[in-house]
């Protein structure tokens, strides 16, 4: 990856996607479609929108950490009241507002198609472009991320936690959740309404059915499994039990671009290693840290 001082960054924001995802995260799944109504927004809807306001500045500042931003585009119907309220914030950060007119035939994927076409065109037009930041969570952007990488660009994804397709995160070189960006305030989500209990005839599961539905891993368990795989791979590559912690973290990020020790509740990668003594042991020598699999797993 080029040094930040030499890097040139393009930012593409599927604005409807990020705003609706944040609203649903804060106010409960599916809330946006239920609350927005068909006429002027209600006071309750306006209050919920304000509570779920997206800080565009935090996104742009994050993108700027990779290098000089040469263009930033946001795609939406800017005549919609929900989006119009952001115009001052966006114009203040020199964001190019791309108007998408609502149309029954093209409304669903209008932003996806226009954003992807513009991004590919820009990569051919701006040969010195090194980084592409895609702010969205839709799996429709997977082909775009893959194409950007094939064209030699470093791809960073930004999406709202809980509303981002895992396939999109995996297609990027690096993925960050909007919630964890510096400056974004933590907002406790409203609980989802409890669905009415549905009466179903009792059926007894067979042993095969029970075995076919094992309990899902927790995020910590998934992270521990990822850590073990990365340690085995890096140890095999270097032919040494002890591997450099920085190299190990880089490998983890390549294996799962959405990996973040902070999202898992740890202040640093070293703290993340210390929390998984069942998998790894840590050796510290000054500022140098090495990690290896515990003896029981080697």
ABEGO torsion letter per residue (X at the ends): XBBAAABBBBBBBBAAAAAAAAAAAAAEBGAAAAAAEABBBBAAAAAAAAAABBBAAAAAAAAAAAEBBABBBBBBBAABAAAAAAAAAAAAAGBBBBBBBBBAAAAAAAAAAAAAAAAAAAAAABAABABBBBBBABAAAAAAAAAAAAAGBBBBBBBBBGABBAAAAAABABBBBAAABBGBBBBBBBBBBBBBBBBBBBBBBBAAAAAABBBBBBAAAAAAAAAAAAAAAAAAAAGBABBBAAAAAAAAAAABAABBAAAAGBABAAAAAAABAAABBBBBBEABBBBBBBAAAX
